[in-house]
Amino acid sequence: MFTSALKRVCLAFALFATAFNTARAGSVTLAWRPSPSYGVVAYKIYYGTSSGSYQVALTVPNAPIAQINGLVEGTTYYFVATAITATGSESPVSNEAQFTVPANQPADSSSSSTGLANISTRADVFTGESATIGGFVVAGTENHTVLVRGLGPTLTSFGVNGVLPNPFLTLHYADLLGEETVLATNDNWKDTQQDAISSTGLAPSDDAEAAVIQSLAPGTYTAVLTDADGGSGVGLIEVYDLSAGGTSLLFNISTRGFVGVGDHVLIGGFIARSNNTRVVVRALGPTLQGFGIAEALPDPVLMLFDENGNSIASNDNWGDTQANEIEGTGYAPPCPAESAIIVTRPAGNTTAIVRGKNGGSGVALVEVYYLPF
């Protein structure tokens, strides 16, 4: 059985059916406000052509968006959603959403116009719990091709001192039970996939850096950046969307790294595909103690900057500003001392920087969640 708290969350589901990001005829995209419970590992969509009667069930990864294909044009469908825990428990259903598939819905579009085209993070890379871990979600119904890079030496050309000398990249898939499977590893990018990586125009400039191209099914993934020789230094994890279209998209990045003093900050960045891209950015610290991280950053401070380095917004404690709006997304940080900002961005680059208040240091998490509603 679910806990009473989780039941309250799931009963408050808000499910939306919309033509948003429609990529092909006979399809609809559903979006919902996610459950903030850490027990949720997936969602299930039920739908049919009669209100209250659902003939089809579809399980989707732990991301609040799903595109349903194979629908009959001109037909009205009814949808509900539930949340699934790692033990297989299922919440009560959400509200019912209704959608009539347009009879003149366009066929496949040539490119995806929503979501995040690139997500990245820069941090001090150490060993153990202070390793840099980049998590991201592929949302949708189809495989998505991405390029993941782990950089170190290249950062010296951008004025960064003490870079990671020999990046080593490991790409993991996390199943619905949280069990991880290694999909790929790489030390030097030219050792494998050299031609494929070069053809993207995104090959690392230093032979010692790491890169992997991988076709990924919808789900949750982590990229772990370490040093092949056990060293430490500033490193960069990047995930590039190589898929030109289809029904899947990069949904979020969630990166854990060490926050030091001075320039030794945790930096998360993303590129929005289109104007009016709405995201919530979070900086967590104390919450990580509940996941076995002893040296968590006690009081994160979050700052957002545009591609020209101009300040967009900043936040220390998430409840001080935008509290109601943040709670409404389902992504309110668990601890009052943690930070969050909701912002709508034009197409292009946005950077999030996490520091410790009053010079504090420790392991932190910076997250960028795409809000499709």
N, C-alpha and C positions, 0 to 999 in steps of 0.2 A: 504494500500500500504506500501511496505517497504520503509525505508529511503534510500536516495541515497547511503549513506555509506554502508548500508547492501547489497544493490544491487551490489556494487563494490566487496564486499567480496565474495558473492555467485557466481558471474561470474568468480571469480578466483579459484573456487573449483578445486581440483585435485583429481580425483577418480581413484582408483586402483582396479583391479580384480586380484586375486592371489590364489594360492593353499595353502597359509599360513594358518596354524592351521586347515587344513582340517581334520575333525573328522569322516567323513562317506562318503560313495559313493554318487555320485550325489549332491555334495555340493561345494560351493565356498565362500571364505571370501572376502568381500569388505572392503577397508579402504579408508578414505578421509581426506584431511586437514580440520580441523574444522573451522567454522566461529567464530571469536573472539567476535562477538556481544553478549551482555548479553540478547538480545531479543530472541535468538534462544532457543527453548525448545525441539526440536526433529528434526529428519531428515526423509525424505521419499525416498525410493528406488523404481525406476520404471525399469522393465526389460521385455525383450521379445526375440524372436528368429530372428527378423529382425531389422536391423539398422534403428533407428529413429521411430520404432513402438514398444510400450511397453504395453503389455497386462496385466501385473501384477503390483500392487503397494503394498509396505510394509512400514509401519511406524515403526521407531526404536527410542529408547531413545536418549537423547542428549549425545551420545558417537560416535566417528568417526570410528566405526567398526561394521560390521554385517555379519553374516553367513547366506547364502541363501541355503535352503535345497530343496529336491524334484526335482532336475534338472535331465534331461535325459542325460545319459553318451554318449559321442561322439557328443553332440550337441553344437553349438556355441550360446552364449547368449550375449545380449547387455544391458548395465546398465547405468543409469544416477541417480543423487541424487539432491534433493532440501532441503532447510532449512525451518523449520516451526517456526513461532512465537507463543506466547501465545494467540494472537488474531486470530490465524488460517491463517494468511497471509503466502504465500508460495513464495520462491525466484525463480528466473530463474533457469533452469537446469544447472548442471555441464557439463563438457566434457563427452563424451560417452566412457565407458570402455567396452572392448570386452574380452570374455573368452570362451574357448572351454573346456568342462568338459571331463577329460580323460576317455577313455573307460575302463581302468584298474584301476580306482581309488580305493583305499583300503576301506574296510568296517570300521565300528566303531573301533577306537583305544581304548586301555584300559585306557589311561590317557591323560590328557591335558598337553602339554609340553611348553606352552607359557603363557604370562600374569604374574600376581602377585599372589603368593601363600599366602601371608600375608601382611597386611598393618596395621600400628599402629601409635599412636601419644601420646606424653606425654606433659602435660602442667599444669600450676596452674589452679585449678578449683575454680571459684567463683560463684556468682549468676548474674542474669540479662544478660547484653550483654557480660559479661566476663565469662560466662559458657563455657565449652569446648564442641565443636560440631564437630564430625567427619562425613564427608560426603564421600560416595563412590558410584561408578557406577558398576552395573552388566551389561556387554555388551554381546550381542549374541541373541539367539532365544529361549533358554530354561530356566526353573527355575534352580536356583543355590542355594545350601545349604551352609550357612555360620554359624560360631560361632562368636558372638560379645561379648567381655569381657570388663568390667569396673573395673579396679584395683586401689587400694589405699594402704592398709596395707602391701601387699606383697612387695611394693617398698622399705620398710625399710631394707629388707635383702640385697638390692643393694646399701645401703649407702645413700638413699634419706631421708632427714629430712622434717618434716612438711607435711606428706602425707594426702590425703583425707581419713578421718576416716571411712565413711560409704557410699561407692559408690552406686548411684542409676542410672540405665541405662534405657533410653527410645529410642526405635527404631521407626523411622518414614519412611513412603514412601511419596515421593513428585511426584505428577502427572504432566502431561504436562503443566498444568496451574500454577504450583508452590504450589498448595494446598497440605498440609501435612495431612496424616492419621497416627495415632499411631497404629503400628502393635503389639508391645509387650513392656512390662515394667518388670523390675526385680530389687529387692533390694538385697536379699541374694540368691545366685545361687542354694542352696540346696532346696529352697522352691518350685521350679518348675523345671522339666526336669533334676533332679539330675542324674538319671541313664544314660540318653542320653548324658549329658555333660561329665560325668565320663568316658564313653566309648570312647570318642575322645582322651583321654590322655591329655586334655588341661584344665581340671578343675582348677579353681582358688585355691590357697593354703590356703586362708583365707575364712571362712564361711561368713564374712560380705561383701564379694565382689560380683559383679553382673555378670551374663552371660545369654545369650539367643541363642538358636539354631533356625534358621528360614530358610525356603525355600523361595527364593525370585525370582520373575519374573524379566526379564531384565528391568532396570530402575534406578532411582536415589534414594538414601536412606541417612538418617542422623541418627547418634547415638549421643544422648545428654547425657553427664555425669554431674551429680550434686551430692550433698550429701543429703542423705535421711533425715538428721536432720538439714539441712540448713548450714552446716559447709563449710569449704574451705580447700584447700591443693593440693598437687601435685597428679594428677591422670593419668591413662593410659587407652586409648581406643585402642582395638585391634579387627581386623576383620580377621578371618581365613577361607580360602577356604577349605570346606570339600568335595566338589564334585570331584570325581576321574577322570571324563572325561566329554564328551558332547561338546556342541557348545558355551557355555557361559564362561566368564572369568571375574575376577576382573580387572577393567580397570584403576581406579584411586582412590586416596584418597585426600580429600580437607578438612583440619581441621582448625578450628578457635579456638584460645585460647589467653590467656594473656601472654605477654612477659614482664618480669620484669628485674631486674639487677642481676648480679652474676650468680648463678646457675639456676635462675628462667627463663629458656629459653623455647621456643617451639620446640619440637622434633618430627619429622616425620620419620618413618622407613618403609621399605618394604623388602620383600624377593622375588627375581626374581626366576622364575621357571627354567630358562635355561640360558645358556651363550648367550652373545650378546643381552641382553635385553636393549633396548634403551628407555630412559625416559627423560622427561623434568620436572625439579623440580622448583617450583616458590615460592617466599615469597612476599606476598602482605601486604600493610599497608594503605597508603593513599587512595587507591581505595575503601576501606571499608567505608570511610566517605560518599560516594555516596549511601550507603545502610543503612544509619542511625546509623552507629557506630561512636559515638562522640570521643571516646578515642582511635583512631587508631594509630598504631605504625608509627611514621613519616618517618623513614628511615631504612627499614629492611636490615640486612646483612645475607646472606645465606652461610652455610658451609656444605660440604658433607664428610662423613667418611665411610671407609670400616668396615667389621665386626671385624677387629683387632684394630680399633681406629685410623688408619692411614688417614691423610687428603687426599682427592681425588681432591677437587676443592673448590673454594670460589668465591663469587660475591657480590658486593655492588649494583651497578647500572647495570641493564641487558644489556643496550646498549654499555657498555664498552668492552664486549667480546661476541663472538658468536651472534652478533646482527642479521645478515642476516639469520643464521641458525634458530634462535629462531623465527623470524618473519615468516619463511617458514613453521613452524609447526602450525601456527594459535594460539599459546599460548603466544604471547608476552604480558607482563604485561602492563596495561594501563598507568601506571605512570613511568617516567624515574628513579625515586628514588627507585623503587622496583627491586627485584632480580630474576634471572632465570639462570639455568644451564642445558645444555643438556649433558647427559653422557650415555655411553654404559657400562653395568655392567655384570659381570659373575653371574652364579647362586649363590645365597646366600644373605646375609644381607647388606643393605646400610642404613645409617642414615643421615638425614638432620636436621641441627640445625639452628634456626632463633634467632638472637639477635638484639638488637637495636643499631644503630651506636651511638658512643659517649655516651653510657649508657642510651639511650632512652628507654622508656617503652610504652606499649599500646597493644591494640588488633591487632593480626596479623593472616594471613592465610598462611599455608604451604600446598602446593599441589604437588602431584606426578602423572604425566600423562604418561601412557604407550603409546609408539609410535610404532604402528605395521607396519611402512613403513620406 
